[in-house]
Amino acid sequence: MKKALMMGIAIMTLAGLLLAAYACVPAATPAPAPTPVKTFDIGLSTPLTGPTAHAGFALQNGVLMAIDDQNAQGGVTIGGQNYTLNVVIRDNKGDVLLGKSVAEELVLDKGIKVIAGPFIVDAVGTQMVTEPNKVIAFFAAPSNDLMTGPKKPYTFFYASIPQMMNIGAAYIQKFHPEAKTVLSVEPAITDTKKFLDFVKWVCEYYDLNWLGAEEYPITTTDFSPIITRVLAKNPDIVDTGASGGAMGARCAQLIKELRERGYKGYIWVSALPPPGAIDEIVPPEYRYKIVINDTDWEAPIVSEAYRDLCRRYVAKYNSPPFDITGLEYNVVKAFFEFLNTQDSMDTSKWMEGFAKYHWKNLWGAEGYWFENPSTGIYRQTFRSSWASEYIDGKRQTLWLAPLPLDEYVSK
């Protein structure tokens, strides 16, 4: 019994020592809870119905692909906080007043700091809201002179009408020097003056004789009257100007009617109709001497980055992209990468920093923002400069048009 008692005391003593030793061990510090990921909303205001809906969907899809690609890379981190990008989509129908109303909802009601997607006149209404509220906005090109300049620093333009016009004029001068006279055929819309100013300028630069313009109502469905006036002037080149962007597939109808009426000269298409419209509407025997900014992304001269974007676009949307998709993606994706370098949510700092930002663009060159001294356009970047021509019924991307940099970049 004495032995059992001694054993019990020993066990109790050992237990006490173990308990005391455990008490001396510091408690484990709980791991800090991970910072929850927040959502960063991007406003997308674009025409998804109406005559410019083809451009709106192309713009929308370019933004969506940029957002998906950035989220696949972990979103954006600003000031140590990680954000998943989210898009808030609104149809502004290509209307100036609805563009303003949509921007007010996105900016004033939802507190959105970045808007992409406005196209032509809807951009005018959008800018009425974005600039005074210091919201970053990405627009195709200014519809009028009031949309640009140092007093509109939060607006960034990516389409560059002068460069659009330069592509066709440079191509024609190099490959078809016998063509000398140009007549513009333009829809009567807000940015008609811009297009005409730029085509006149680029024709002078490339020693082409600009004969002026024939304008037509945007509601036109029968181009016979205007084609009669075109044929009477007998130009070597018909410039379709803004017809593709403003009129959609009716630009292809204009091309078809020109050929049906016997016009055999060059047709210069800078603003593109919907993807595939020319191939669907214009018969193969009429698809010749058509100089166009649309790109065959499988052509050897096209950059791998742009080719990859186009291939992924077809796989995702089961339809071909056209130039404005890549133009929007190019700058929006660059902006997301820029946000990863920022330490605050101050849009004024973003604006100042992004205006000086450089990136590798989709075209395989350096992307940056510049002021165009010949046009006064502020916060503008370069676009693709591949020139294509329909030869024997097929579009062929053959050349990279050089830029007259002395005319483009402010010294």
Secondary structure, DSSP 4 states (H G I P E B T S, - for coil): -HHHHHHHHHHHHHHHHHHHHHHHSPPPPPPPPPPPPEEEEEEEEE--SSTTHHHHHHHHHHHHHHHHHHHHTT-EEETTEEEEEEEEEEE-TT-HHHHHHHHHIIIIIT---EEE---SHHHHHHHHHHTTTT-EEEESS-SSGGG-STT-TTEEE-S-HHHHHHHHHHHHHHH-TT--EEEEEEE-STTHHHHHHHHHHHHHHTT-EEEEEEEE-TT----HHHHHHHHHH--SEEE-TTHHHHHTTHHHHHHHHHHHTT--SEEEE-S--STTHHHHHS-GGG-SSEEES---TTSTTS-HHHHHHHHHHHHHHSS---HHHHHHHHHHHHHHHHHTT-SS--HHHHHHHHTT--EE-TTSSEE--EEETTTTEEEE-----EEEEEETTEEEEEEE----HHHHS--
